[in-house]
């Protein structure tokens, strides 16, 4: 026992001696820091608005108050075919199943015109709208555009309704505060806040949709609702979320208000969407050709081709030009250019600033109708269907044969000018962009890779041919 106690004492003394030696001979000397009264202390600049929560001084109440009264709850009743039983088969019945979908909408005129998403009202048999004051009205579809996912519906009422004013989404800035207003999970008049995270965001990968990205919480039921700035102006129609669960995880997307406003005005004035083009093809950055030309390092977009007889062609824009601005809006990528042109109609004039060599010049360009576009495919010239053509012939999609030199298709299938190609292999053909992608995929071997062709003849009969 005495030996153990001796060992403990010796160990303790050894530790004390070692620590004292380190402090005396090895550890650096800690001298007190003295600040002279004559030397002003240095402070880092900090905005008072960034202290604590980062939102001091901001007031969302005015914007929220304006928005909630003009955002409505949309209910869509659809009828679909149910599962057939043996009894149904025996009696020749076709079971039907009712399904209720919900979303949101934004009142934009006092007499009851409402902007919402196309997918909110698609295939509706019955459509109703509930206002923030709990009054419910039947609604009818005035028109829609699946490409932009915007639809216009109307309710009839004797009283003037509260509205949200369209804002200018081109002037919205990344980092700007926004509010999302809608009816997620059937919870009416829900307001969430966030910032604009990005602009001109393309989710499809086909350069057809251009969204404002925000981190304001958007969930199922918010679709068709309002994205407003702190003034309460409408800068977007909430449309989509990116999530594996189907619920919000930090990213949500809205159709810019300038596009939604243009679609709304077109539907009201013309009954369909007036689509126009600038008349240029843009070279994608990060491709082998772009790397050779140094396009990856330019500020703007590089014109690779100019469409003959288009507004750009007539204005003198040439291949190799770099488009820097459209109407004083800076253009840094294709999505900026295409998204802005979607807000224009045929015959609108756009001021285009281009860099040619070392010279910058500004030229007025008249927007051309999309119907001047065509693509060569299997010895045929194909073009997109106009909205008026689709409506007249009750056709939803396809490309029209403008002219044909394909004698085999003519003699064997009768395909000639006026026929409509609706499907190739397992792909639905909605536009000449789909044809161009097939050509890029198969190249000169396209004929050897077609297994099935779907088309509509001049008598509006749908046909399908399988190649073995």
Buried (B, 14 or more C-beta within 10 A) or exposed (E): EEEEEEEEEEEEEEEEEEEEEEEEEEEEEEEEEEEEEEEEEEEEEEEEEEEEEEEEEEEBEEBBEBBBBBBBBBBBBBEEEEEEEEEEEEEEEEEEEEEEBBBBBBBBBEBBBBBBBBBBBBEBEEBBBBBBEEEEBEBEBBBBBBBBBBBBBBBEEEEEBBBBEBBEBBEBEEEBBBBBBBBBEEEBBBBBBBBBBEBBBBBEEEBBBBBBBBBBBBBBBBBBBBBBBBEBBBBBBBBBBEBEEEEBEEBBBBBBBBBBBBBBBBBBEEEBBBBBBBBBBBBBBEEEEBEEBEBEEBEBBBBBEBBEEBBBBBBEBEEBBBBBBBEEBEBEBBBBBBBBBBBBBBEBEBEBBBBBEEEEEEBEBBBBBBBBBBBEBBBBBBBBBBBEBBEEEEBEBBBBBBEBEBEEBBEEBEBBEEBBBBBBEEBEBBBBBBBBEBBEEEEEEBEEEBEEBBBBBEEEEEBEBEEE
